[in-house]
Amino acid sequence: MKLAWVRLKEWSEDMVKAALESGADALVIPPGRHDQVKSLGRIVTVAADGDLKPGTDVFFEPLDSPEDEERIRERLDRGTVVIDDAGRRERHEELKGSTGRIWEVIPVENLVAHGGKLLLPVRSAEEADLALGILEKGVSGVVVQAQTAEELRALITRVKSAAENLVLREGRITGVRTVGMGDRVCVDTCSLMQEGEGLLIGNSGGFLFLVQAEAAANPYVAPRPFRVNAGPVHAYVRVPDGRTRYLAELRAADRIAIFNSTGSAQYATIGRVKIERRPLVFVQAECGGQTGSILLQNAETVRLTAPDGSAKSVVELADGDSVLVHVDSGGRHFGMKVTETLWEK
């Protein structure tokens, strides 16, 4: 999940409230304002007297030369770096006339490729989109510098709604059979999902099925569009930042990635995780020469996703049916993608 910090050039209670209401992750504030911020709400402060201290916990660095770039690389190995444009503000209008920004893309690409937590200052939606899309990965976050509370809210909303996009492919069902009982996980989110939306889940982190939320009407139970009947405790589920976790690891207040049938994601907060013993069905599919599988509760309300986005109940699946899957190369180590020799059966 991308970070959205807010930088206040001068104290403004309205701007602090707007940052809090919009879900900002931290406030870069003038000295001596830490207690006032905390009296208004819970948020991380960045200041000499704040929660994060410049020069110790976070580094503010200019990026005007190759020497700056090299120094920032070293800083990234030690902690969070914010590109600081304070020394360039006098030239801001001149720079805007040529590039529309006060930072250049190429050196930022080099730093993103190096790795580490890098944040860029942004003043517009266009700058935010560019920063979050560099090298198709983006920087770790942005530091919003807005003139009004309305601008601040709009920019934070844009940053927080930015999420990954994955290629979902057509997988062909090659086997379906009942396998007995198991501990099944329901993931209840704090968001309402539509038909065609759900979680990417599978027995392998490299072969995930789009399991839909219980958003469709059915004769057995009222729709629960906040819920995905996800599968057994051992299964992998895609979470923000390209990671996977075991379903059994999920807890209330964790973040989860909700995908639609086009592969576009949005992030949501988990409100509850419910584990119950239920009968299971084993589903196997093939895609592009790779084979993957998933176990799900043997119930009509549990649905995979057809290529057109429609729901396909597990009790109706048959060999030859098509469902949406995400196929990835490599393995997973503590949820992170790695390149290694790996077999999962």
Solvent accessible surface area in square Angstrom, and as a share of the most:
residue,aa,sasa,rsa
1,M,63,0.28
2,K,42,0.18
3,L,38,0.19
4,A,0,0.00
5,W,12,0.04
6,V,1,0.00
7,R,49,0.18
8,L,12,0.06
9,K,137,0.58
10,E,134,0.60
11,W,57,0.20
12,S,32,0.20
13,E,80,0.36
14,D,100,0.52
15,M,22,0.10
16,V,0,0.00
17,K,80,0.34
18,A,0,0.00
19,A,0,0.00
20,L,44,0.22
21,E,125,0.56
22,S,26,0.17
23,G,39,0.38
24,A,13,0.10
25,D,42,0.22
26,A,1,0.01
27,L,0,0.00
28,V,13,0.08
29,I,11,0.05
30,P,30,0.19
31,P,108,0.68
32,G,57,0.55
33,R,75,0.27
34,H,35,0.16
35,D,110,0.57
36,Q,74,0.33
37,V,0,0.00
38,K,77,0.33
39,S,92,0.59
40,L,58,0.29
41,G,24,0.23
42,R,234,0.85
43,I,16,0.08
44,V,57,0.33
45,T,0,0.00
46,V,1,0.00
47,A,5,0.04
48,A,75,0.58
49,D,64,0.33
50,G,5,0.04
51,D,66,0.34
52,L,53,0.26
53,K,87,0.37
54,P,61,0.39
55,G,50,0.48
56,T,102,0.59
57,D,60,0.31
58,V,0,0.00
59,F,9,0.04
60,F,42,0.17
61,E,14,0.06
62,P,55,0.35
63,L,10,0.05
64,D,78,0.40
65,S,41,0.26
66,P,105,0.66
67,E,119,0.53
68,D,17,0.09
69,E,23,0.10
70,E,86,0.39
71,R,77,0.28
72,I,0,0.00
73,R,77,0.28
74,E,102,0.46
75,R,63,0.23
76,L,10,0.05
77,D,105,0.55
78,R,160,0.58
79,G,25,0.24
80,T,19,0.11
81,V,0,0.00
82,V,1,0.00
83,I,6,0.03
84,D,26,0.13
85,D,3,0.01
86,A,41,0.32
87,G,67,0.64
88,R,20,0.07
89,R,82,0.30
90,E,144,0.65
91,R,106,0.39
92,H,29,0.13
93,E,130,0.58
94,E,126,0.56
95,L,21,0.10
96,K,92,0.39
97,G,74,0.71
98,S,90,0.58
99,T,46,0.27
100,G,36,0.34
101,R,43,0.16
102,I,4,0.02
103,W,1,0.00
104,E,63,0.28
105,V,34,0.19
106,I,112,0.57
107,P,29,0.18
108,V,0,0.00
109,E,47,0.21
110,N,57,0.29
111,L,1,0.00
112,V,11,0.06
113,A,77,0.60
114,H,81,0.36
115,G,24,0.23
116,G,54,0.51
117,K,92,0.39
118,L,3,0.02
119,L,0,0.00
120,L,0,0.00
121,P,1,0.01
122,V,0,0.00
123,R,64,0.24
124,S,36,0.23
125,A,29,0.22
126,E,128,0.57
127,E,12,0.05
128,A,0,0.00
129,D,66,0.34
130,L,64,0.32
131,A,0,0.00
132,L,21,0.11
133,G,41,0.40
134,I,6,0.03
135,L,89,0.44
136,E,175,0.79
137,K,126,0.53
138,G,3,0.03
139,V,2,0.01
140,S,32,0.20
141,G,0,0.00
142,V,0,0.00
143,V,0,0.00
144,V,0,0.00
145,Q,14,0.06
146,A,17,0.13
147,Q,132,0.59
148,T,59,0.34
149,A,17,0.13
150,E,121,0.54
151,E,79,0.35
152,L,0,0.00
153,R,89,0.32
154,A,64,0.50
155,L,11,0.05
156,I,0,0.00
157,T,85,0.49
158,R,109,0.40
159,V,1,0.00
160,K,44,0.19
161,S,72,0.47
162,A,33,0.26
163,A,28,0.21
164,E,37,0.17
165,N,108,0.56
166,L,26,0.13
167,V,111,0.64
168,L,25,0.13
169,R,101,0.37
170,E,104,0.47
171,G,0,0.00
172,R,120,0.44
173,I,0,0.00
174,T,43,0.25
175,G,18,0.17
176,V,50,0.29
177,R,149,0.54
178,T,91,0.53
179,V,66,0.38
180,G,40,0.39
181,M,107,0.48
182,G,10,0.10
183,D,60,0.31
184,R,10,0.04
185,V,0,0.00
186,C,3,0.02
187,V,0,0.00
188,D,4,0.02
189,T,9,0.05
190,C,92,0.55
191,S,38,0.25
192,L,129,0.64
193,M,5,0.02
194,Q,121,0.54
195,E,116,0.52
196,G,6,0.06
197,E,25,0.11
198,G,0,0.00
199,L,0,0.00
200,L,0,0.00
201,I,0,0.00
202,G,0,0.00
203,N,36,0.18
204,S,23,0.15
205,G,2,0.02
206,G,13,0.12
207,F,5,0.02
208,L,0,0.00
209,F,0,0.00
210,L,0,0.00
211,V,0,0.00
212,Q,7,0.03
213,A,5,0.04
214,E,16,0.07
215,A,20,0.15
216,A,15,0.12
217,A,86,0.67
218,N,28,0.14
219,P,121,0.76
220,Y,153,0.58
221,V,49,0.28
222,A,70,0.54
223,P,60,0.38
224,R,77,0.28
225,P,36,0.23
226,F,58,0.24
227,R,25,0.09
228,V,0,0.00
229,N,8,0.04
230,A,0,0.00
231,G,0,0.00
232,P,6,0.04
233,V,47,0.27
234,H,83,0.37
235,A,0,0.00
236,Y,31,0.12
237,V,0,0.00
238,R,15,0.05
239,V,7,0.04
240,P,12,0.07
241,D,95,0.49
242,G,21,0.20
243,R,85,0.31
244,T,2,0.01
245,R,72,0.26
246,Y,97,0.37
247,L,0,0.00
248,A,38,0.30
249,E,73,0.33
250,L,1,0.00
251,R,145,0.53
252,A,61,0.48
253,A,78,0.61
254,D,33,0.17
255,R,77,0.28
256,I,0,0.00
257,A,0,0.00
258,I,2,0.01
259,F,1,0.00
260,N,46,0.23
261,S,34,0.22
262,T,109,0.64
263,G,0,0.00
264,S,42,0.27
265,A,10,0.08
266,Q,82,0.36
267,Y,31,0.12
268,A,3,0.02
269,T,41,0.24
270,I,1,0.01
271,G,37,0.35
272,R,120,0.44
273,V,36,0.21
274,K,62,0.26
275,I,86,0.44
276,E,49,0.22
277,R,143,0.52
278,R,80,0.29
279,P,56,0.35
280,L,12,0.06
281,V,6,0.04
282,F,32,0.13
283,V,0,0.00
284,Q,59,0.26
285,A,0,0.00
286,E,47,0.21
287,C,6,0.04
288,G,62,0.60
289,G,68,0.65
290,Q,82,0.37
291,T,85,0.50
292,G,7,0.06
293,S,17,0.11
294,I,0,0.00
295,L,29,0.14
296,L,0,0.00
297,Q,23,0.10
298,N,58,0.30
299,A,23,0.18
300,E,46,0.21
301,T,20,0.12
302,V,2,0.01
303,R,22,0.08
304,L,1,0.00
305,T,0,0.00
306,A,18,0.14
307,P,61,0.38
308,D,120,0.62
309,G,13,0.13
310,S,56,0.36
311,A,37,0.29
312,K,57,0.24
313,S,4,0.03
314,V,4,0.02
315,V,77,0.44
316,E,106,0.47
317,L,15,0.07
318,A,53,0.41
319,D,100,0.52
320,G,43,0.41
321,D,36,0.19
322,S,36,0.23
323,V,0,0.00
324,L,12,0.06
325,V,0,0.00
326,H,16,0.07
327,V,19,0.11
328,D,26,0.14
329,S,80,0.52
330,G,39,0.37
331,G,4,0.03
332,R,33,0.12
333,H,106,0.47
334,F,168,0.70
335,G,9,0.09
336,M,110,0.49
337,K,104,0.44
338,V,47,0.27
339,T,135,0.78
340,E,91,0.41
341,T,106,0.61
342,L,81,0.40
343,W,196,0.69
344,E,86,0.38
345,K,238,1.01
